[in-house]
Amino acid sequence: MNRPEALSQNQWEEDVDNIPAIDPDEDESIVQPFDPAKIRVETRSMSLDLLLQRIEYKELDLAPDFQRQGGLWKPKAKSRLIESLLIRIPLPAFYMDATDDDRWSVIDGLQRLSVLKLFVIDKTMRLEGLEFLSQLEGKTYEEIPRNFQRRILEAQVTVYLIEKGTPPEVKFNIFRRINTGGLPLTPQEIRHALYQGKATRLLKELAELPSFLEATTKSIPKDRMADREFVLRFLAFIITDPEDYKSVEFDSFLGDTMKTINLFPDARIEILKIQFEVAMLCSSILLGKHAFRKIYDEYSARLPINKALFEAWSVNLAKLTRDECSILEENKEILLSGFIQLMDHWKFENSVSQGTGDPGRVKIRFRSIRLLIQYCLSEQIRAEKTFGDFINDFIGSEAILAEV
């Protein structure tokens, strides 16, 4: 097992900007191919005018709450797109989620449609940097000749529609494969697009909590919704007990969690908020700068935040009472020492490093952290044996730690 070399105490306080935000070695997915027969995609040829009408009447969702919104192109790139249409260069195909026929959602083509909306519907964009039609420089849609306006509205485009009846897990894979932009969607960005509602609002709210930012030392990126995925992982294992986790595809498990949250009553949502707040506050108090990170000895190099450790620690800490958190605070050194011993065991180390979505490895890490907490809470257990002896009594037992 490759471990970082020891650092001096002064070296320990390194600049957090030099630390990768998220452990890159984690691999939580277990690929389970879906039935290709369930793919339901219709190909349509239609005029841009029809797409623009859908946008104007809010029958085509340009994802206003989506983090990577339209309008990211520079002015010259926007104008070149319009010029392409005016000189009759075909546009690439568009992909839409049409499972709700009254309100399509854009899978691929958001930037292009946003430019068209800005120019044709909003009429706030002026053309600039044109290559071939310099006579139109500086003009808005209303100011260009009518024959050019018709070229835009009558331009034929190919639209691929994911039809009603396509299962969510199939739709997720289509989103992931189809997205062809220079910055393909992350799995969490896809989930955000698919499961709008209480779940997306809750993830956003919790990811902005000061307690979460403090516990993670503000080191989880926000720009690709990585922070919201961390929150979702906590919620997934608070809602589904790790002992009951049997998923063969971790992405589907997270997506199902968002669907479930969308159906929760407001009272249940409030409970989830409280549980998350408790977990973050306790992690800051008990783990400090070591929170959710691998650590092999007191002075090992500071490592990135680990998704699997975030799940196991946060969910277990969320279940503590105020008194239990106080007891653990008194035993912080024992807690840290015990965690270092856990990281020294190959089964636990593997459970937070490789194939972390495997049900057996999920149980290993959650049970191990729970045992460590129980050890630190019980003076009687500590009086009888060291944590090393305590955990070794169970580390090879299938009754406590499942075999991998």
N, C-alpha and C positions, 0 to 999 in steps of 0.2 A: 504494500500500500504506500503510495507516494504522499509524503507529508511535508509541510513547509518547515524550513529550518527555524530554529529558535531565534527570537529577536530579543534585544535588550529592552528594558522598560521604556527607554526614550524612543527607541525605534518603533515601539508598539503604537504610539500616538501618530501614526502616519496620516497623510492627507487622504480623506475618504474618497476624493475624486479619482485617486489612482487605483481604487478597488473596483473590480467588475461589480455591477449592480446585482446580478443574479447568478447563482452558481451555474456555469455552462455545462457541467457534466451530468446534470439530471436528465433522465429520460423516463417520463411517466407514462407514455402512451404504449398500449399493447394493440397492435394493428389487427383489426377484425374486419376484413373486406365485407362490404354490403352487397346485397343482391342487385346486379346491374339492371334487372328487370323492373326495379322500383324507380328507376330514373325516368321522369316524365318531363320532357323538354319539347316545347313547340317552337318551330321556326316561323317567323313572320317577316314579310317585307312590308314596310309602311313608310309613309312620308314623315319628314321631320315635323310637319305641321301637326300631325296627330299626337306625337310625343309632347310637343310644346303645349298643346291644348290640355293634355293630362297634367302637365306641370302647373299650368295656369289655374286649373280647377281643383288643384290639390289631390289629383287622382294618381300622381306619381310622386313618391316620397324621395326627396333629395337628402333625407337623413339630417334634419336640422340639429338633432342632438348628437350626431355622430362626431367623434373627435377629429377625424380627418375629413373635414368639411370640404365642399367644393370651393373654388376660388383660390386655389393654391398656385395656379400658373401665373407667370409674370405677364404684364400687359402685351408684350410683343408676341408671346406664345398664344395668347387668347386671340389676338388679331389674325395670326397666321392660320388658326383653325377656321375662322370665318372666311378668310381669303380662299382656303382650300375648297370650301363649299361653293364659293362664287365662281371659281374656275373649274368646277365640276370634278374635283378629286373625291372619290368615295371615302366615307368615314369607316373606321373599323366597326365591327358588330357591337351591339349593346346586349348586356345580359340583365334580365330582370327577374325578381321573385314575384310571380303573379299568382301565388296561392290565394291571395285576396284580390279578386278581379277588380274590385272597386278602388283599390289602392296598391299599385305596384311599388316595389322597392328596388333601387338600383344596386346591382351586384358589381357590375363593371361598366364604366363609362360616366361616372359621377362628374369628373372634371369637365368633360366635353359638354354634358348637359348643363352644367352650371354656367359655362361660358355662353351657351346658346340662350339660356334664361336671361342672363345679364344683358345680352345684346338685343334680342328680339322682344322679350316680354318686359323687362325692366326699362330697357331703352336708355340705360345710363352709361354704356360703354362706347368709347370712341376708338375707331380703328387707328393703329399706328404701326410703323415698321413694316409696311406691306412690301412685297417683292415685285408683284406683277401689276397690281391695280393701284398705282400711286395716286391716281385721280380721286380715289376714295379716302385718302389719308385725312384723319381727323374727323371723319363723318360718323354719325350715329346711324342706327337702323332706319330711323325716320327720314334721314337725309340722303340715303343712297337711292338710286333710281329704282323704280318699281320692278323692272325686269330682274334686277339683282335680288330684290326682296323675294320674288317668286322662286328664284334658284334655291334660296335657303329653304323656304317652306315646302317646295315640291321635291326636294332631294330625297331619294329613296335610301333607306337604311335597313339593315338586317337586325332583327331583334329576336333574341332567344329568351323564351319565357319558361321559367320553372312552374309547372302547373300544379293546381290543387290536387292533393292526394299524395304528393311526394313526401315521404317520411322525414321528420326533422334531421335525423342522423345522415340521411342521404343528401338533404339540402345543405347541411354543414360541409360535407365533403365536396359538393359542387361549388360552394362559395370558395373553399380553400383552393381548389384546382383551377377554377375559372379566372380568379382575380389575376390580371395580367399586367397591372401597372408597374411603374418603376419601384414602388414600395408596396409589395403585396400585403394584404391584410393579415394581421396576427390572428390566432384562434380566438382571443378575447374580443378583438374588434368584430369578428364575424358573429360571435355570440351576442355582442351588443346590438348588432343589426337585426339578428333573428328574434331576440326575446325582449323587445321593448316593453316597458311597463314598470311595475313596482321593483322588479329585480334590478334594472338598469339604474333607476333612481337611488336605490339602496346602496348599490356598489359605489356610485359616485359620492354619496354622502359619507359613507364610512371611510373611503380612501382619502377624504379631505379632513378627517378628524385629527386634531393636534396630537392625540394620544398615539394614533397609528404612525404619524410622521415622526414622532419622538422615538417610538419603539424601533422603527426601521431606520433611524438616523437620516431620514429623507433621502435614502439611497436607492429607492426603487423608482425607475423611470415612470413618468406619467404620460409621456407623449404617445406611447403605443398601447396604453391601457394595461401595462404590466401590473401597476398598483391595484387595479380593480380585479385582476385575476387572483392576486394574493388574497384579497378580501373574499372572493368567491370560493376559494379553496377552504377557507375557514368555515364559511357558511355551509358548504357542502357536507363537511364532516360534523358540524353541529346538528344539522338536520338529519343526516344519515349516520348512525353510529358506525364507527370504523369496523366494529365486529360484524356489522350487517352488510359491509361493502363487498360487492361481488362483481363489479363492472369489468367487462373485457375491453372497454375503450374509455379511457379517462376523459377525453374530450366530450363524449356523450354524457358521461356522469355529470360533468360541470354544466352542460347544456340543460340536462334534466333538472338540475337544481334551480336554474334560473326560471324554467317553466313552473316549477313547484312554488317558488317565491311569488311569482305573478298571481298565484291563486290564493295566497295567504291573506287572512284578515289583517287589518291594521294593527290590532293588538299583538299578533304574533310577530309582526315586523318590529314593533317596539321592543319586544323581548330580545330579538336578535341583535338589535342595536346595543342594548345593555350588556349582553354577553360579550360582544366584540369589544366594547369599551373596557370591561373588566379584564379581558385577556391582554389588551394592549397596556393597560396601567400596570398589571402584575408583571408583565414581561420586562417593562422598563425598570421596575423596582427590583426584581429578582435577578435579571440577567444582564441589565445594562448594555454595555457595548458588545457583549457576547450574544445578544439576543438573535436567535434564528440562524446562527452561524456555526459551522463546524469549528471545533477547537480540540487540539490534541495535547496541549500542555499549556501552562499558564502564560507562556511567552511566545506561543506559536504565532506565525504571521496572521494578520487579520484577513479572513476570507470573506467571500461574498455571502449575502443572505441566501439561504437555501430554502427552496419552496417546500420540500418535504418536512424539514425541521420547523418551518413556520406553521404548517398544519398541525404537527404533533404537539408542539409546545403551546400554541395559542388555544387549541381546542381543550387540552387538559387544564390549562390555567383558567379558562373561562368557567370551569366547573367548581372553582375554589370559592369558599366562603371568605368573608373579610378576616375572620380569625385565622383561618388556614393560611391565607396570604401573609399575615403577620408572623406566624410561626416559621414559614419558609424564609421570610426576610431575616429572621434571627439565625437561620441555618444556611445563609447564602453560600458560604464557603463550602459546606458539605454538598450543596446542590451542584455547584460548579465542578467540584472534584468528582462527584458521581457521574456527571455528564461526560467528563474527560475519559473516565473509565468505560462508559458506554461506547464512546467513539473508538475506543481501542479494540472493541469486539467486532470481528469481521461481519457477523450477521447484521448487527445494527448499522455499521458503516455502509454496508451494501444497501440496506433498506432506505437510506437517504441519498444514495448516489446513482444507482442503476435500476432501471425498470421500476421506478418508484410508484407506478400505478398498479402494479401487481397486488392482488388482494392479500397475499401472504406477507409481502413486505410492508404493506400498509399496517397490518396488525402488529408486526414486529416493532415498528417505530412508535406507534401509539401505546402499545402495552409497556414498552421499555420506559418511556417518559412517565407513564402513570406509576410504574413501580418505583422509579426514582423519587417521584413526589411523595409516594406513600412512605418510603424509607425516611425521607427528611421530616415528615410529619410525626413519625412514631419514635418516641424516646425509647420505648421498649425494644423495638427492632434494632435500633442503633446500639443499645446496651448489649445485645446478644451477639451481633456480628457486624463486620465492616460491610460497606456497600458492595465491595468486590465479592465477598462471600455470598451476600444476599442475592445479587443478580446472577452469580454463577450457579446458584441452586436452581434457577429457572431458565437461564438463557438457552439451554438445549432442550427444554421441555416443550413438546408440542402443545401442552395444556396452557402454556403461558406465551411462548413465542413460536409462531407457526414456522414450519420448515419452508425453506425457499427452494 
